[in-house]
Amino acid sequence: GNVSSAPSGVAASFEEKKEDLAEIPLIIKTDTQGSKEAVLGAIKKLGKKYKKIGSFRIIQSSVGDVSEGDVEFANDINAIIVGLHVKAERNAVSLSKEKDVSVLIHQIIYKMVEELETVIKSREKEIIVLKKVGEAVVRKVFDLKAKGAIAGCYVTDGVITRNNKVVCLRDGEEIGSGKIVSLQREKKTVKEVHAGHECGFITNDFHGWNVDDTVHCFIQEKQKQSDL
């Protein structure tokens, strides 16, 4: 049978993961063949260093100044033009401004590498991660018919915060979750309640609290893809 037609689970999920990464097309222009080899080598190294974020794809590399044709081509494929020890022809400069094509020209290779690092870092995606910040135990439940139920709790650890997610655990199993829309301590509306204090809260879409339920509170944090 044809082995390649059905990707195995691992290969398929790996392919999906790759899709998230930035792939930045480049057009390389240098003064000599030697400079070209040096630039290609430096870009390959950068790709390895930032492989968790993405990669540069070299579409074309040639010797000579940046021409109008280079800018047209870069515009068509959404590429960045990178030049070392070259100039951009006057018409190419005005066209790049008109078409909003990035032309990065450097006389020193490490300056070029620094600028490309900035480019790839700017493409990194932020991922939203839930981080647990507090725990509480439900001691009383007040049924408010129209608004749902107030969970009267004692905060056992960390902090319970308004506008964040809480999960209800009963005998270790998750029963439901919601976002705290109202949080009170001693009949005052507050933003957060710390361990050792009592509080009462209402969530937006879960009202099935029971006495002795455990409450876990989570905040959303942004993390860079490469930190994970």
N, C-alpha and C positions, 0 to 999 in steps of 0.2 A: 504493500500500500504506500501511498504518498505520505511520508513522515511529516513534511513541513506544513501540510494543510491545516492541522489542528494544533495550535500552540498549547503547550502544557500550561497548567494554572500558573506556575511560577513565572514562566516566560511572559505570559499575558499580563500579569500584574506588573511585572517589571517594565513592560512596554508602556503601560498607562502612567507609571511613575515618571518615565522619561518625558512624557508629554508636558508635564508641568514645568519643566526646566526651560529657561530662556535659551533660544538659539539665535545668536546675533550674526547676521551675514556681514562679511567684510570684503572690501576691495582694497588690495594692497598696491601701493605705488612706491618704488624706490629708485635711487640714482644708479645703482649697479646690481649685478647678479649677487655679489657678495652680501650687500646690504639686505637684499631680498631674503636670502637664506637666513640671515641673522634675525630678521623680523619674524619669519615663519617659525623659527625655533623658539623665540620669545613668546609668541602667541600660543604655541603648543604647551609651553610650560604653564602659562596663565590658565589655560583650559584645565590642566591637571589640578592646579591649586584651587580653582573655584568649581570643581566638577559637581558639587552639591547644588550650585546655583544654576549653572548652565554652561554653555560653550560658545566659542566663536566658530563660525563656519566660513572658511576662506573660499569665496566664490571665484575670485580671479586675482592673480598677482602678476604684475608686469613692471618693466623698467621704463621710466619716463615721468614727465610732469603730469599733474592731474589735468585732464582735458574735459571739455564740454561733454564728450561722449561718455567719459567715466561717470560724470554727474547724472546724465540721463539714465545710464544703466543702474546706478545706485538708487535712483528715484523709482525705477520700475520694480526693483526687487526689495526695496526698503532696506538697503544696506548702508553701512558707514564706510566712508573712504578714509584709509589710513596711509599717510605718506611719511617716508623718512628720507631726509636730505633732498627733497624735491620742492618745487613750487607748484602753485595752482595757476593755470593760465587765467588771464583777466576775465574772459568770458565765462570760464568755469566757476569763478568766484561769484559773479553776479547771478549765474544760474542756480548755484547751490543755495544762495539766499532766497531766491524766488521760490525754489522747490522745497526749501527747508531740509536739505540734505546735509548731514554732518560730515565735515571734512576736517580731519585731525592731522595736522602736519607738524612734524617735529624734526629737529636737527640732532637730538640726542636720544638714543634708543630707550634709555631708562625712563625718560620723561614720557615717551610714547606709551610705555608699559604702564606707568602710573595712571595715565589718562584712561587707558583701556580697563584698568582695574576699577576705576570710578564708574565707568559705563556698565560693567557687568554687575557691580554691587547694586547699582540703581535698579536693576531688573529683578532683584530678589523679591520673592513673594513673602508676604507676612501671613502666618497661619494663626487662626484663633484657637487658643488652647484653654480648657477649663482647669482652674487651679482651686483645690479645696482650701478654704480659709477658716472654716469653723464648724462646730458641732453643737447640737442642743438636744434636749430631750423634752417631749411634749408632756406637760403636767395637767393641763385642762384644755377642753375644746368648747368654744362658745359658738353656737349656731346662730348666724345673723340672717337667716332666710334669704333676703334679697342679695346681700353682698357675699354670701358664702360662709365660711367658718374662720373664726380666729383661732390660731394655734397658740395657746399660752405655754411658753417654754422656759426652761432654765438652760442658759448657755454653759456648756461643760468645757468647751475648748475653743480657743481662737476668737472669732468674731462673726456675728450674723449681720449682714449688710442689706440695706434696702436697694431695690432695683437689680438684685442679683438672683441667681438661680438657687433654689433649694430642692433637695431630693428627700422624699419620705422613705425611710427604711423600717420595715416591720419584720422582726425575727430574721434580720440580715437580708431580707429580700426587698428590692426596690418596688414600691407600690405606686408611686407617681411623682411628678415634679412640677414646679411652677416658678414664676418670678415673684419676688416679694414686692407688692405694690404699696403696702402700708406697714410700717414697723413702729411699734410703740414701746416705751419703757416708762413705767410709773405714769401712765395716761398722757405722756408727752410724745409727740411724733419725733422720731430721731432717725439719723442716717445709719447708725450702727450700734450694736450692743455687744459688749465684751464678756468673756468668760466670767462666771461668778455672779451674773445678774440675770434677772428675769425679763422676759419680753413677750410681746404678743404680735403676731403678724397675720396678714391676709395675703394669699398669692392669687395671681390672675386666673389660673385655670385648674387648680387642684384644691379640693376642699374636703377630701376624705381623711382628715387627720384623726388618729385615735390616741388616747392616753398611752404613754410609754413608747410611742414611735420615736425613732432617732431621726434627727434632721441634719443633713449635711449641706453646708452653704458653699457655693462656688462663685468665683469671679472669672471673667474672661480676660485672658492676657494675650497680647500679640507677641508672637515669637517669629524670628527669622527662620526660614526654611533650613538654613545650615546649622542652626543651634540644636535642631531636634536630633 
